[in-house]
């Protein structure tokens, strides 16, 4: 009887050990596969992955990949598919969530208050937290230091100065650059409350938005500062070559201007309509596949990268950490360019983390061009924007 009991216990222990081993298996034999959209930082992420893997008995393979939702959905069916995605733009997150490809973030993985508000907002979809914030970026005001001696405090002053001295350029047909004008006047894209966007409540044609687009119309038709031909690339080139005094751009522009010898500095955005100028904050986020057999370990690696990788990511790719404490690192504090962007991030917010946002870009651009051409008033342009956006959303959702 005792031998049978001992044999039964041995079987149970052996089986438990096998099951435990299976629980630790990654994509194959304790391996994690991480996809990242970050091309410059791949080697840096791999270094942190190797450190974490050595400490936890895992092999981690980091692969640069910029997948579509369809590609990702197909890949996770494979035994060698990704366990997680690290460093993907937050405006893509909702598509993965809506396709049922993600899992919610473990409650204790990180504390929201440790990060900038915009970065946290970017990680929520329909009121639930599906991603972890890694780094943040936004736009700010670049100015030519040979042409500008005093930075204007308001957009109204900037325009007055720019008319007489060098001009200002940015792609004002894009909602990406126009968001601050809209928000300062009380407009919005989709109403946001309690961690979720109401895509049926569009605020692009309310009284404030019409006022904002009236100002944008004046930038073209009254002040002659902008035309429909001024794309982001053209604005960048003109500023780089000293053809305009002011330019709205991001951290991605710094190397080009420095290499070209452009005399420039960066400031947070002037106020508009007496309000802070809201700029879109892009957050690189990380999420875990719901098909992964190693969800806990994948989240643990993501946590490790957030807690240990801030300086390495900053040095390799100029990535501003989303974690507030890491923004106080000496290397980051000593960079005046980075400090300008960090200051601006405090007045920023993410573009709506909903799939419906993808319908707005072309609609917005076409209506601004039509307004500038004199075909529509600001009121007509904004009314058309909302009507067309609602129709596009309805058509999009009808195919689900």
C-alpha positions as CSV (number, residue, x, y, z in Angstrom):
1,X,0.0,0.0,0.0
2,X,2.8,2.4,0.9
3,X,4.6,1.6,-2.4
4,X,1.4,2.5,-4.3
5,X,1.1,5.8,-2.4
6,X,4.7,6.6,-3.1
7,X,4.3,5.7,-6.8
8,X,1.2,7.8,-7.0
9,X,3.0,10.8,-5.4
10,X,5.9,10.4,-7.8
11,X,3.5,10.5,-10.8
12,X,1.8,13.6,-9.4
13,X,5.1,15.3,-8.8
14,X,6.5,14.4,-12.2
15,X,3.3,15.5,-13.9
16,X,3.3,18.8,-11.9
17,X,6.9,19.3,-13.0
18,X,6.0,18.7,-16.6
19,X,3.1,21.1,-16.4
20,X,5.3,23.7,-14.7
21,X,7.8,23.3,-17.5
22,X,5.1,23.7,-20.1
23,X,3.9,26.9,-18.3
24,X,7.4,28.3,-18.7
25,X,7.7,27.4,-22.4
26,X,7.9,30.5,-24.6
27,X,7.1,30.3,-28.2
28,X,9.5,27.3,-28.2
29,X,11.5,26.0,-25.3
30,X,11.4,29.0,-23.0
31,X,11.7,31.5,-25.7
32,X,10.0,34.8,-26.2
33,X,9.6,36.4,-29.5
34,X,9.2,40.2,-29.4
35,X,8.3,42.3,-32.4
36,X,9.1,46.0,-32.3
37,X,8.3,48.9,-34.6
38,X,11.4,50.7,-33.5
39,X,14.1,50.2,-36.2
40,X,16.9,52.3,-34.7
41,X,16.5,50.9,-31.2
42,X,16.3,47.1,-32.1
43,X,19.8,46.4,-30.9
44,X,19.3,48.3,-27.7
45,X,16.0,46.4,-26.9
46,X,17.8,43.2,-27.7
47,X,20.5,44.0,-25.1
48,X,17.9,44.5,-22.4
49,X,16.1,41.4,-23.6
50,X,19.4,39.4,-23.2
51,X,19.8,40.8,-19.6
52,X,16.3,40.0,-18.6
53,X,16.5,36.6,-20.3
54,X,19.7,35.6,-18.5
55,X,18.1,36.6,-15.2
56,X,14.9,34.6,-15.9
57,X,16.1,31.6,-17.9
58,X,14.5,32.7,-21.2
59,X,15.9,33.3,-24.7
60,X,14.4,36.4,-26.1
61,X,14.5,37.2,-29.8
62,X,13.7,40.8,-30.8
63,X,12.6,41.4,-34.4
64,X,12.0,44.6,-36.2
65,X,8.6,44.3,-37.7
66,X,6.0,46.9,-38.8
67,X,3.0,44.6,-39.2
68,X,-0.6,45.2,-40.2
69,X,-3.2,43.8,-38.0
70,X,-3.8,41.1,-40.5
71,X,-0.2,40.1,-40.6
72,X,0.0,40.0,-36.8
73,X,-3.2,37.9,-36.6
74,X,-1.7,35.4,-39.0
75,X,1.7,35.3,-37.3
76,X,0.4,34.5,-33.8
77,X,-1.1,31.3,-35.1
78,X,2.4,30.0,-35.7
79,X,4.5,28.4,-33.0
80,X,7.2,30.9,-33.8
81,X,4.8,33.9,-33.7
82,X,5.3,37.0,-31.5
83,X,4.4,36.9,-27.8
84,X,4.4,40.7,-27.6
85,X,4.9,43.9,-29.5
86,X,7.2,46.5,-28.0
87,X,7.2,50.1,-29.2
88,X,4.2,50.5,-31.5
89,X,2.5,53.9,-32.1
90,X,-0.5,54.2,-29.8
91,X,-2.8,55.2,-32.6
92,X,-2.5,51.6,-33.9
93,X,-3.5,50.0,-30.6
94,X,-7.2,50.1,-31.0
95,X,-7.1,48.1,-34.2
96,X,-5.4,45.2,-32.4
97,X,-7.8,45.5,-29.5
98,X,-10.8,45.5,-31.7
99,X,-9.5,42.5,-33.6
100,X,-9.3,40.6,-30.3
101,X,-5.6,40.1,-30.4
102,X,-4.5,41.6,-27.1
103,X,-4.9,41.0,-23.4
104,X,-5.5,43.6,-20.7
105,X,-2.5,44.8,-18.7
106,X,-2.1,43.1,-15.3
107,X,-3.3,45.4,-12.6
108,X,0.0,45.7,-10.7
109,X,2.3,46.0,-13.7
110,X,2.6,49.7,-13.4
111,X,1.0,52.7,-11.7
112,X,-0.7,55.2,-14.0
113,X,0.3,58.2,-11.9
114,X,4.0,57.4,-12.6
115,X,3.6,58.5,-16.2
116,X,2.5,61.6,-18.1
117,X,-1.3,61.9,-18.5
118,X,-1.1,61.7,-22.3
119,X,0.9,58.5,-22.2
120,X,-1.6,56.8,-19.9
121,X,-4.6,58.0,-21.9
122,X,-3.0,56.4,-25.0
123,X,-3.0,53.0,-23.3
124,X,-6.7,52.7,-22.7
125,X,-9.3,51.5,-25.2
126,X,-12.9,51.6,-24.3
127,X,-12.0,52.2,-20.6
128,X,-9.7,49.2,-20.3
129,X,-5.9,49.3,-20.1
130,X,-4.3,47.2,-22.9
131,X,-0.8,48.5,-23.2
132,X,2.2,49.9,-21.3
133,X,3.7,53.2,-22.2
134,X,7.4,53.2,-23.2
135,X,8.3,56.6,-24.7
136,X,6.6,59.8,-25.7
137,X,7.0,62.5,-28.4
138,X,5.2,65.6,-29.6
139,X,5.7,68.7,-31.7
140,X,7.0,72.1,-30.5
141,X,8.0,75.4,-32.0
142,X,11.3,75.6,-33.8
143,X,12.6,79.0,-34.5
144,X,15.6,80.4,-36.5
145,X,17.9,82.1,-33.9
146,X,19.3,84.4,-36.6
147,X,15.8,85.7,-37.4
148,X,14.1,85.6,-34.1
149,X,15.4,87.5,-31.0
150,X,12.3,87.1,-28.8
151,X,9.9,84.2,-28.7
152,X,6.2,85.3,-28.9
153,X,4.1,84.3,-26.0
154,X,0.9,83.8,-28.0
155,X,0.0,82.6,-31.5
156,X,-1.6,85.9,-32.2
157,X,1.7,87.7,-31.6
158,X,3.6,85.0,-33.5
159,X,1.5,85.6,-36.6
160,X,1.9,89.4,-36.4
161,X,5.7,88.9,-36.1
162,X,5.9,86.2,-38.8
163,X,4.1,88.4,-41.3
164,X,6.9,91.0,-41.1
165,X,9.8,88.6,-40.4
166,X,10.3,85.3,-42.1
167,X,6.9,83.6,-41.8
168,X,5.8,80.3,-40.2
169,X,5.3,77.0,-41.9
170,X,3.7,73.7,-41.1
171,X,1.1,71.4,-42.7
172,X,-2.0,73.3,-41.6
173,X,-4.2,71.0,-43.7
174,X,-3.6,68.2,-41.2
175,X,-5.5,67.8,-38.0
176,X,-2.2,66.7,-36.5
177,X,-1.0,70.2,-36.6
178,X,-4.4,71.9,-36.2
179,X,-5.4,70.1,-33.0
180,X,-4.1,72.9,-30.7
181,X,-6.2,75.6,-32.4
182,X,-9.3,73.5,-32.1
183,X,-8.8,72.4,-28.5
184,X,-7.9,76.0,-27.4
185,X,-11.3,77.2,-28.6
186,X,-13.3,74.3,-27.0
187,X,-13.5,72.0,-30.0
188,X,-12.5,68.3,-30.0
189,X,-12.4,65.3,-32.3
190,X,-14.3,62.7,-30.3
191,X,-15.6,63.3,-26.7
192,X,-13.5,61.6,-24.1
193,X,-14.8,60.5,-20.7
194,X,-13.8,57.8,-18.2
195,X,-11.1,56.3,-20.3
196,X,-13.2,56.0,-23.5
197,X,-14.1,57.9,-26.6
198,X,-17.6,58.5,-27.8
199,X,-17.2,58.4,-31.6
200,X,-20.8,59.5,-32.1
201,X,-20.0,62.8,-30.4
202,X,-17.8,64.7,-32.8
203,X,-16.8,68.3,-31.8
204,X,-15.2,69.5,-35.0
205,X,-18.2,71.8,-36.0
206,X,-19.1,73.3,-32.6
207,X,-18.8,77.1,-32.1
208,X,-15.2,76.9,-30.9
209,X,-14.1,74.7,-33.7
210,X,-15.5,77.1,-36.3
211,X,-13.6,80.0,-34.6
212,X,-10.4,77.9,-34.7
213,X,-10.8,77.1,-38.4
214,X,-11.6,80.7,-39.1
215,X,-8.1,81.5,-37.7
216,X,-6.5,78.7,-39.8
217,X,-8.3,80.2,-42.9
218,X,-6.8,83.6,-42.1
219,X,-3.3,82.1,-42.0
220,X,-3.8,81.4,-45.7
221,X,-6.2,84.0,-47.0
222,X,-5.5,87.1,-44.8
223,X,-1.9,86.7,-43.7
224,X,-0.6,84.8,-46.7
225,X,1.6,82.6,-44.5
226,X,0.5,79.2,-45.7
227,X,-0.8,77.6,-48.9
228,X,-2.2,74.1,-49.6
229,X,1.1,73.3,-51.3
230,X,3.0,73.5,-48.0
231,X,3.4,69.9,-46.9
232,X,5.3,68.9,-43.7
233,X,8.3,68.0,-45.9
234,X,8.3,71.3,-47.7
235,X,7.9,73.2,-44.4
236,X,10.8,71.3,-43.0
237,X,13.0,72.0,-46.0
238,X,12.2,75.7,-46.0
239,X,13.1,76.0,-42.3
240,X,16.3,74.0,-42.7
241,X,17.4,76.3,-45.5
242,X,16.6,79.5,-43.7
243,X,13.5,80.4,-45.8
244,X,11.1,80.8,-42.8
245,X,11.5,81.9,-39.2
246,X,9.2,79.4,-37.5
247,X,8.4,75.8,-38.0
248,X,6.4,73.2,-36.1
249,X,8.2,69.9,-35.8
250,X,9.3,67.1,-33.6
251,X,12.4,65.4,-32.2
252,X,12.8,63.6,-35.5
253,X,13.8,66.9,-37.1
254,X,16.7,67.7,-34.8
255,X,19.4,65.7,-36.5
256,X,18.6,67.0,-40.0
257,X,18.7,70.6,-38.9
258,X,21.9,70.1,-36.9
259,X,23.6,68.4,-39.8
260,X,22.6,71.2,-42.2
261,X,23.9,73.8,-39.8
262,X,20.6,75.5,-39.4
263,X,20.7,78.0,-36.5
264,X,17.7,77.0,-34.4
265,X,16.3,76.6,-31.0
266,X,13.1,75.0,-29.7
267,X,10.3,76.3,-27.4
268,X,7.1,75.0,-26.2
269,X,4.1,76.2,-28.2
270,X,2.7,79.7,-27.7
271,X,-0.8,79.9,-26.2
272,X,-3.8,80.5,-28.5
273,X,-7.1,82.2,-27.5
274,X,-5.7,82.5,-24.0
275,X,-5.3,78.8,-23.6
276,X,-2.4,76.3,-23.7
277,X,-1.8,74.9,-27.1
278,X,-2.5,71.2,-27.1
279,X,-0.2,69.2,-29.4
280,X,-0.7,65.5,-30.2
281,X,1.4,63.3,-28.0
282,X,2.5,60.1,-29.7
283,X,3.3,57.3,-27.2
284,X,5.2,54.2,-28.1
285,X,3.3,51.4,-26.3
286,X,3.8,47.7,-25.7
287,X,1.2,45.0,-25.6
288,X,1.0,41.2,-25.2
289,X,-0.7,38.8,-27.6
290,X,-3.7,36.9,-26.3
291,X,-2.3,33.9,-28.2
292,X,1.0,33.8,-26.3
293,X,1.7,30.9,-24.0
294,X,4.0,33.2,-22.0
295,X,1.8,36.2,-21.2
296,X,3.1,36.6,-17.7
297,X,6.8,36.5,-18.8
298,X,6.1,38.8,-21.7
299,X,4.6,41.4,-19.4
300,X,7.6,40.9,-17.0
301,X,10.0,41.7,-19.8
302,X,8.0,44.8,-20.8
303,X,8.1,45.9,-17.2
304,X,11.9,45.3,-17.1
305,X,12.4,47.4,-20.2
306,X,10.3,50.3,-18.8
307,X,12.2,50.2,-15.5
308,X,15.7,49.8,-16.8
309,X,15.8,50.9,-20.4
310,X,15.0,54.6,-20.3
311,X,18.5,55.9,-20.7
312,X,19.6,53.3,-23.2
313,X,16.5,54.1,-25.4
314,X,17.2,57.8,-25.1
315,X,20.8,57.5,-26.1
316,X,20.2,55.2,-29.0
317,X,17.1,56.8,-30.5
318,X,16.4,60.0,-28.7
319,X,13.3,58.4,-27.2
320,X,11.9,60.5,-24.3
321,X,10.8,58.2,-21.5
322,X,7.1,58.2,-20.7
323,X,7.9,57.6,-17.0
324,X,8.0,61.0,-15.2
325,X,10.9,60.0,-12.9
326,X,13.1,59.0,-15.9
327,X,12.5,62.4,-17.5
328,X,14.6,63.8,-14.5
329,X,17.7,61.8,-15.4
330,X,20.8,64.1,-15.7
331,X,21.4,63.2,-19.3
332,X,17.8,64.2,-20.3
333,X,17.6,67.3,-18.1
334,X,20.8,68.7,-19.6
335,X,19.4,68.6,-23.2
336,X,17.6,71.9,-23.9
337,X,15.9,70.5,-26.9
338,X,14.5,67.5,-25.0
339,X,13.3,69.8,-22.2
340,X,11.3,71.9,-24.6
341,X,9.5,68.8,-25.8
342,X,8.9,67.5,-22.2
343,X,7.4,70.9,-21.3
344,X,5.1,70.7,-24.3
345,X,4.0,67.2,-23.5
346,X,2.5,68.5,-20.3
347,X,0.0,70.4,-22.5
348,X,-0.5,67.5,-24.9
349,X,-2.9,64.7,-25.4
350,X,-3.0,61.6,-27.7
351,X,-4.9,61.5,-30.9
352,X,-8.0,59.4,-30.1
353,X,-7.1,55.7,-29.6
354,X,-10.0,54.4,-31.7
355,X,-10.1,52.8,-35.1
356,X,-12.5,55.5,-36.3
357,X,-9.8,58.1,-36.1
358,X,-8.3,56.7,-39.3
359,X,-11.3,58.0,-41.2
360,X,-10.6,61.6,-40.4
361,X,-7.2,62.3,-42.0
362,X,-8.2,62.7,-45.6
363,X,-11.6,64.2,-44.9
364,X,-9.9,66.9,-42.8
365,X,-7.2,67.7,-45.4
366,X,-9.7,67.9,-48.3
367,X,-12.0,70.3,-46.5
368,X,-9.2,72.6,-45.4
369,X,-8.0,72.8,-49.0
370,X,-11.5,73.6,-50.1
371,X,-11.9,76.3,-47.5
372,X,-8.6,77.9,-48.5
373,X,-9.7,77.8,-52.1
374,X,-12.7,79.9,-51.2
375,X,-15.1,77.1,-52.0
376,X,-16.4,76.9,-48.4
377,X,-16.6,79.1,-45.3
378,X,-15.1,77.8,-42.1
379,X,-18.7,76.9,-40.9
380,X,-19.4,75.0,-44.1
381,X,-16.0,73.2,-44.0
382,X,-16.5,72.0,-40.5
383,X,-20.1,71.0,-41.1
384,X,-18.9,68.9,-44.1
385,X,-16.1,67.4,-42.0
386,X,-18.5,66.1,-39.4
387,X,-21.1,64.9,-42.0
388,X,-18.4,63.1,-44.0
389,X,-16.8,61.6,-40.9
390,X,-20.1,60.2,-39.6
391,X,-20.8,58.7,-43.0
392,X,-17.3,57.1,-43.2
393,X,-17.6,55.7,-39.7
394,X,-21.0,54.2,-40.5
395,X,-19.6,52.6,-43.6
396,X,-16.6,51.3,-41.7
397,X,-18.7,49.8,-39.0
398,X,-21.2,48.3,-41.4
399,X,-18.4,46.0,-42.7
400,X,-17.7,44.5,-39.3
